[in-house]
Amino acid sequence: MCLCPGTYQGEESFLNSMVIHEAAFGPLEEIIEKHSPQYARPYAHWGVSAVTRAEWTLIIDEWQAERRRLQSGGELSRQAVWWLTTGVDPEQPEANLPENTRRLIILIEELSEWLRKTLETYEQVCILGI
């Protein structure tokens, strides 16, 4: 997945973008879909979705609430567990879940900070799908 500041302009949009592996981005998508009609469209995760500053603000706020909840020992949603255990040994599918949850908390913080700074300059950040 790729986050591109501003309007998608083809290859030049990648210059200031942030690239995130789909398995890391997956647990965050449910909240994006909740606040962005563009991203909630069927098959939107395979294309370009423009997400406005106002929508990102709501998304970031909810991500931060989720981060705090996870830091306090809250459980992951079933969808997040699936994403965070994809590709792990089928004999022990949740073996890496604690470490991946810790990394998700870090990703939420770093991604939120990048988006806040980017949205100081841009009205939207596009999500480029797989």
N, CA, C and O of each residue as an XYZ file, in Angstrom:
520
protein
N       0.855     -1.157      0.000
C       0.000      0.000      0.000
C       0.907      1.228      0.000
O       2.033      1.192      0.498
N       0.394      2.303     -0.565
C       1.188      3.520     -0.645
C       0.298      4.710     -0.296
O      -0.839      4.799     -0.759
N       0.812      5.607      0.507
C       0.122      6.850      0.830
C       0.831      7.982      0.103
O       2.021      8.211      0.316
N       0.104      8.691     -0.755
C       0.677      9.764     -1.563
C       0.036     11.093     -1.207
O      -1.186     11.228     -1.267
N       0.849     12.080     -0.835
C       0.300     13.401     -0.517
C      -0.350     14.051     -1.733
O       0.158     13.943     -2.849
N      -1.464     14.719     -1.513
C      -2.132     15.463     -2.574
C      -2.868     14.573     -3.543
O      -3.203     13.427     -3.243
N      -3.112     15.131     -4.717
C      -3.806     14.423     -5.778
C      -2.835     13.467     -6.458
O      -1.679     13.816     -6.700
N      -3.300     12.277     -6.760
C      -2.432     11.297     -7.419
C      -2.035     11.803     -8.796
O      -2.894     12.143     -9.611
N      -0.720     11.852     -9.058
C      -0.185     12.377    -10.318
C       0.676     11.353    -11.055
O       1.584     11.729    -11.797
N       0.405     10.088    -10.862
C       1.221      9.063    -11.515
C       2.529      8.849    -10.765
O       2.588      8.995     -9.544
N       3.568      8.505    -11.505
C       4.834      8.138    -10.882
C       5.418      9.220     -9.984
O       6.038      8.899     -8.970
N       5.238     10.489    -10.326
C       5.822     11.556     -9.507
C       5.178     11.628     -8.119
O       5.747     12.233     -7.210
N       4.016     11.028     -7.947
C       3.373     11.000     -6.629
C       4.168     10.170     -5.631
O       4.011     10.347     -4.423
N       5.007      9.282     -6.106
C       5.760      8.401     -5.221
C       6.942      9.097     -4.543
O       7.522      8.548     -3.606
N       7.306     10.296     -5.003
C       8.472     10.980     -4.455
C       8.351     11.261     -2.963
O       9.328     11.092     -2.234
N       7.200     11.680     -2.494
C       7.013     12.029     -1.085
C       6.067     11.069     -0.385
O       5.459     11.420      0.627
N       5.942      9.883     -0.908
C       4.949      8.949     -0.388
C       5.506      8.064      0.718
O       6.712      8.028      0.965
N       4.600      7.356      1.373
C       4.961      6.367      2.381
C       4.426      5.024      1.906
O       3.247      4.897      1.577
N       5.301      4.020      1.873
C       4.916      2.685      1.446
C       4.815      1.793      2.682
O       5.702      1.791      3.535
N       3.720      1.037      2.762
C       3.459      0.171      3.911
C       3.054     -1.201      3.387
O       2.223     -1.306      2.485
N       3.632     -2.234      3.945
C       3.277     -3.599      3.537
C       1.795     -3.830      3.837
O       1.282     -3.388      4.865
N       1.126     -4.521      2.936
C      -0.312     -4.749      3.069
C      -0.681     -5.428      4.392
O      -1.694     -5.085      5.000
N       0.135     -6.389      4.840
C      -0.171     -7.092      6.094
C      -0.086     -6.156      7.298
O      -0.807     -6.341      8.278
N       0.789     -5.153      7.231
C       0.886     -4.177      8.325
C      -0.257     -3.171      8.254
O      -0.758     -2.721      9.284
N      -0.670     -2.818      7.029
C      -1.723     -1.830      6.829
C      -3.115     -2.411      7.086
O      -4.030     -1.687      7.480
N      -3.270     -3.706      6.865
C      -4.570     -4.368      6.984
C      -5.338     -4.089      8.260
O      -6.533     -3.802      8.193
N      -4.691     -4.165      9.439
C      -5.443     -3.924     10.673
C      -5.978     -2.498     10.802
O      -6.867     -2.242     11.615
N      -5.444     -1.571     10.006
C      -5.865     -0.173     10.082
C      -6.998      0.160      9.116
O      -7.633      1.208      9.232
N      -7.248     -0.735      8.166
C      -8.211     -0.443      7.099
C      -9.654     -0.303      7.582
O     -10.406      0.515      7.052
N     -10.035     -1.074      8.557
C     -11.424     -1.028      9.041
C     -11.799      0.387      9.484
O     -12.904      0.858      9.215
N     -10.879      1.051     10.159
C     -11.133      2.423     10.622
C     -11.153      3.386      9.439
O     -11.960      4.316      9.419
N     -10.281      3.180      8.457
C     -10.288      4.043      7.271
C     -11.618      3.907      6.540
O     -12.222      4.907      6.154
N     -12.070      2.678      6.351
C     -13.345      2.444      5.656
C     -14.505      3.113      6.376
O     -15.444      3.587      5.737
N     -14.447      3.152      7.684
C     -15.515      3.753      8.490
C     -15.656      5.255      8.226
O     -16.760      5.797      8.284
N     -14.530      5.927      7.935
C     -14.534      7.382      7.811
C     -14.342      7.906      6.383
O     -14.508      9.102      6.143
N     -13.997      7.037      5.440
C     -13.751      7.484      4.074
C     -14.646      6.743      3.084
O     -14.426      5.564      2.807
N     -15.650      7.432      2.551
C     -16.514      6.796      1.548
C     -15.732      6.321      0.320
O     -16.078      5.301     -0.276
N     -14.686      7.048     -0.059
C     -13.856      6.641     -1.199
C     -13.211      5.290     -0.949
O     -13.194      4.434     -1.833
N     -12.678      5.092      0.258
C     -11.980      3.850      0.567
C     -12.951      2.713      0.881
O     -12.586      1.540      0.799
N     -14.169      3.056      1.237
C     -15.168      2.035      1.573
C     -15.813      1.412      0.328
O     -16.550      0.432      0.438
N     -15.540      1.969     -0.842
C     -16.104      1.416     -2.087
C     -15.632     -0.019     -2.288
O     -14.530     -0.373     -1.869
N     -16.452     -0.845     -2.923
C     -16.004     -2.213     -3.231
C     -14.707     -2.185     -4.043
O     -14.585     -1.429     -5.007
N     -13.765     -2.997     -3.654
C     -12.478     -3.162     -4.326
C     -11.619     -1.894     -4.324
O     -10.680     -1.794     -5.115
N     -11.914     -0.937     -3.465
C     -11.141      0.308     -3.421
C      -9.682      0.059     -3.061
O      -8.801      0.811     -3.478
N      -9.425     -0.992     -2.288
C      -8.040     -1.248     -1.880
C      -7.162     -1.707     -3.044
O      -5.969     -1.946     -2.856
N      -7.727     -1.832     -4.228
C      -6.939     -2.172     -5.415
C      -6.720     -0.952     -6.309
O      -6.075     -1.067     -7.351
N      -7.227      0.177     -5.936
C      -7.105      1.360     -6.777
C      -6.602      2.557     -6.002
O      -5.885      2.415     -5.013
N      -6.986      3.746     -6.461
C      -6.598      5.006     -5.827
C      -7.809      5.556     -5.094
O      -8.892      5.679     -5.666
N      -7.617      5.887     -3.819
C      -8.690      6.476     -3.018
C      -8.182      7.768     -2.396
O      -7.216      7.761     -1.633
N      -8.836      8.876     -2.724
C      -8.487     10.158     -2.132
C      -9.189     10.282     -0.781
O     -10.411     10.161     -0.695
N      -8.415     10.521      0.262
C      -8.957     10.682      1.607
C      -8.662     12.116      2.041
O      -7.508     12.543      2.044
N      -9.704     12.854      2.406
C      -9.561     14.270      2.723
C      -8.925     14.493      4.098
O      -8.854     13.583      4.923
N      -8.472     15.714      4.317
C      -7.895     16.097      5.606
C      -8.890     15.848      6.738
O      -8.515     15.318      7.784
N     -10.150     16.224      6.539
C     -11.168     16.022      7.582
C     -11.355     14.536      7.893
O     -11.489     14.155      9.056
N     -11.365     13.705      6.862
C     -11.503     12.258      7.073
C     -10.283     11.699      7.790
O     -10.418     10.889      8.707
N      -9.078     12.129      7.373
C      -7.863     11.649      8.042
C      -7.847     12.049      9.512
O      -7.381     11.285     10.357
N      -8.349     13.228      9.821
C      -8.385     13.668     11.220
C      -9.216     12.713     12.066
O      -8.811     12.351     13.171
N     -10.367     12.303     11.560
C     -11.203     11.332     12.273
C     -10.511      9.971     12.372
O     -10.569      9.307     13.407
N      -9.858      9.571     11.287
C      -9.147      8.289     11.263
C      -8.012      8.289     12.279
O      -7.872      7.347     13.059
N      -7.212      9.333     12.270
C      -6.079      9.432     13.203
C      -6.572      9.404     14.645
O      -5.997      8.718     15.489
N      -7.636     10.150     14.925
C      -8.182     10.152     16.293
C      -8.584      8.744     16.726
O      -8.308      8.335     17.854
N      -9.232      8.010     15.835
C      -9.661      6.661     16.184
C      -8.468      5.696     16.270
O      -8.448      4.806     17.121
N      -7.482      5.875     15.391
C      -6.261      5.060     15.498
C      -5.588      5.282     16.852
O      -5.127      4.331     17.484
N      -5.535      6.531     17.290
C      -4.887      6.836     18.566
C      -5.654      6.207     19.734
O      -5.045      5.715     20.683
N      -6.964      6.222     19.664
C      -7.770      5.563     20.701
C      -7.486      4.060     20.703
O      -7.386      3.445     21.765
N      -7.359      3.472     19.514
C      -7.044      2.046     19.402
C      -5.643      1.768     19.946
O      -5.434      0.773     20.640
N      -4.691      2.633     19.637
C      -3.322      2.474     20.144
C      -3.311      2.479     21.671
O      -2.686      1.623     22.296
N      -4.007      3.448     22.266
C      -4.070      3.525     23.737
C      -4.738      2.281     24.322
O      -4.302      1.760     25.349
N      -5.790      1.811     23.667
C      -6.496      0.616     24.136
C      -5.587     -0.608     24.090
O      -5.565     -1.407     25.026
N      -4.832     -0.754     22.992
C      -3.909     -1.883     22.863
C      -2.767     -1.789     23.876
O      -2.346     -2.801     24.435
N      -2.273     -0.586     24.109
C      -1.203     -0.407     25.094
C      -1.676     -0.766     26.503
O      -0.880     -1.158     27.356
N      -2.966     -0.629     26.730
C      -3.538     -0.959     28.041
C      -3.938     -2.426     28.141
O      -4.546     -2.837     29.129
N      -3.603     -3.217     27.125
C      -3.895     -4.648     27.169
C      -5.186     -5.053     26.498
O      -5.613     -6.200     26.631
N      -5.819     -4.145     25.782
C      -7.055     -4.469     25.073
C      -6.808     -5.489     23.978
O      -5.696     -5.600     23.461
N      -7.845     -6.232     23.626
C      -7.728     -7.269     22.602
C      -7.913     -6.693     21.207
O      -8.609     -5.697     21.009
N      -7.278     -7.341     20.258
C      -7.408     -6.972     18.859
C      -8.728     -7.471     18.295
O      -9.291     -8.448     18.788
N      -9.222     -6.796     17.256
C     -10.394     -7.294     16.546
C     -10.020     -8.574     15.816
O      -8.838     -8.836     15.594
N     -11.007     -9.371     15.442
C     -10.735    -10.611     14.697
C     -10.026    -10.312     13.385
O      -9.135    -11.055     12.973
N     -10.421     -9.218     12.724
C      -9.782     -8.847     11.459
C      -8.311     -8.515     11.690
O      -7.457     -8.939     10.910
N      -8.001     -7.768     12.741
C      -6.608     -7.419     13.033
C      -5.791     -8.654     13.368
O      -4.643     -8.769     12.940
N      -6.364     -9.579     14.127
C      -5.652    -10.823     14.449
C      -5.325    -11.570     13.168
O      -4.213    -12.072     13.010
N      -6.285    -11.648     12.250
C      -6.033    -12.334     10.986
C      -4.862    -11.695     10.247
O      -3.960    -12.396      9.788
N      -4.871    -10.365     10.131
C      -3.783     -9.679      9.424
C      -2.440     -9.921     10.105
O      -1.438    -10.170      9.435
N      -2.418     -9.848     11.416
C      -1.155     -9.936     12.152
C      -0.628    -11.359     12.275
O       0.510    -11.554     12.702
N      -1.423    -12.351     11.912
C      -0.953    -13.732     11.964
C      -0.804    -14.339     10.572
O      -0.424    -15.504     10.453
N      -1.092    -13.584      9.525
C      -0.958    -14.082      8.162
C       0.486    -14.465      7.897
O       1.405    -13.698      8.184
N       0.678    -15.633      7.361
C       2.018    -16.073      7.010
C       2.804    -16.672      8.163
O       3.964    -17.047      7.993
N       2.191    -16.765      9.326
C       2.866    -17.347     10.481
C       2.633    -18.851     10.464
O       1.665    -19.322      9.867
N       3.492    -19.589     11.099
C       3.418    -21.049     11.169
C       1.993    -21.510     11.491
O       1.455    -21.138     12.534
N       1.367    -22.319     10.612
C      -0.007    -22.761     10.846
C      -0.176    -23.594     12.126
O      -1.283    -23.703     12.653
N       0.908    -24.172     12.617
C       0.839    -24.931     13.873
C       0.643    -24.012     15.072
O       0.035    -24.401     16.069
N       1.160    -22.800     14.969
C       1.048    -21.812     16.049
C       0.724    -20.456     15.431
O       1.580    -19.571     15.407
N      -0.496    -20.280     14.932
C      -0.810    -19.066     14.163
C      -0.671    -17.769     14.953
O      -0.512    -16.703     14.358
N      -0.728    -17.839     16.266
C      -0.641    -16.598     17.040
C       0.708    -16.454     17.746
O       0.843    -15.662     18.679
N       1.702    -17.218     17.301
C       3.009    -17.209     17.957
C       3.645    -15.821     17.971
O       4.262    -15.433     18.962
N       3.500    -15.080     16.891
C       4.124    -13.758     16.799
C       3.155    -12.626     17.116
O       3.488    -11.458     16.917
N       1.980    -12.947     17.597
C       0.965    -11.919     17.827
C       1.411    -10.841     18.814
O       1.196     -9.663     18.530
N       2.018    -11.172     19.955
C       2.441    -10.090     20.872
C       3.442     -9.125     20.220
O       3.322     -7.910     20.376
N       4.415     -9.658     19.499
C       5.408     -8.794     18.842
C       4.757     -7.981     17.723
O       5.053     -6.796     17.568
N       3.881     -8.601     16.949
C       3.217     -7.879     15.871
C       2.261     -6.819     16.406
O       2.079     -5.776     15.778
N       1.653     -7.074     17.549
C       0.799     -6.064     18.185
C       1.647     -4.875     18.623
O       1.245     -3.724     18.448
N       2.813     -5.149     19.188
C       3.730     -4.073     19.592
C       4.131     -3.242     18.376
O       4.185     -2.014     18.444
N       4.409     -3.916     17.274
C       4.788     -3.203     16.052
C       3.620     -2.409     15.477
O       3.824     -1.329     14.925
N       2.408     -2.925     15.599
C       1.225     -2.191     15.142
C       1.071     -0.899     15.928
O       0.742      0.137     15.350
N       1.302     -0.939     17.228
C       1.223      0.260     18.068
C       2.222      1.303     17.578
O       1.894      2.486     17.484
N       3.441      0.865     17.265
C       4.464      1.783     16.748
C       4.051      2.337     15.392
O       4.196      3.533     15.138
N       3.535      1.468     14.516
C       3.092      1.914     13.192
C       2.000      2.965     13.312
O       2.037      3.974     12.608
N       1.044      2.750     14.178
C      -0.040      3.728     14.354
C       0.543      5.089     14.723
O       0.138      6.109     14.167
N       1.492      5.107     15.657
C       2.071      6.377     16.093
C       2.861      7.045     14.968
O       2.703      8.240     14.718
N       3.706      6.276     14.296
C       4.532      6.849     13.227
C       3.697      7.295     12.034
O       3.945      8.358     11.464
N       2.717      6.496     11.659
C       1.864      6.843     10.531
C       0.998      8.058     10.849
O       0.799      8.920      9.993
N       0.492      8.127     12.057
C      -0.307      9.289     12.477
C       0.520     10.562     12.424
O       0.042     11.596     11.958
N       1.756     10.492     12.898
C       2.638     11.666     12.881
C       2.950     12.091     11.448
O       2.916     13.282     11.138
N       3.256     11.125     10.565
C       3.526     11.448      9.161
C       2.308     12.115      8.518
O       2.442     13.105      7.799
N       1.129     11.568      8.778
C      -0.092     12.140      8.204
C      -0.357     13.547      8.733
O      -0.713     14.440      7.964
N      -0.186     13.752     10.036
C      -0.399     15.098     10.598
C       0.495     16.125      9.908
O       0.029     17.194      9.513
N       1.773     15.800      9.765
C       2.713     16.726      9.119
C       2.355     16.929      7.652
O       2.373     18.056      7.158
N       2.034     15.854      6.961
C       1.702     15.936      5.538
C       0.446     16.771      5.318
O       0.373     17.548      4.365
N      -0.541     16.613      6.194
C      -1.813     17.323      6.037
C      -1.731     18.793      6.426
O      -2.696     19.535      6.242
N      -0.596     19.221      6.958
C      -0.382     20.658      7.156
C      -0.232     21.356      5.810
O      -0.536     22.543      5.682
N       0.238     20.616      4.805
C       0.504     21.169      3.474
C      -0.535     20.744      2.439
O      -0.854     21.509      1.529
N      -1.055     19.543      2.573
C      -1.954     18.980      1.565
C      -3.371     18.836      2.099
O      -3.578     18.603      3.290
N      -4.348     18.979      1.199
C      -5.763     18.835      1.561
C      -6.204     17.377      1.630
O      -7.229     17.059      2.234
N      -5.435     16.505      1.015
C      -5.780     15.093      0.998
C      -4.514     14.258      0.879
O      -3.461     14.746      0.469
N      -4.641     12.989      1.247
C      -3.595     12.002      1.028
C      -4.292     10.816      0.375
O      -5.270     10.290      0.906
N      -3.782     10.401     -0.778
C      -4.378      9.285     -1.514
C      -3.789      7.965     -1.029
O      -2.604      7.873     -0.709
N      -4.637      6.957     -0.982
C      -4.191      5.597     -0.711
C      -4.143      4.868     -2.046
O      -5.147      4.755     -2.748
N      -2.958      4.378     -2.379
C      -2.798      3.590     -3.601
C      -2.805      2.136     -3.200
O      -1.971      1.696     -2.408
N      -3.735      1.398     -3.738
C      -3.902      0.008     -3.357
C      -2.892     -0.920     -3.982
O      -1.937     -0.507     -4.641
N      -3.144     -2.195     -3.748
C      -2.212     -3.231     -4.209
C      -2.316     -3.445     -5.701
O      -1.602     -4.281     -6.256
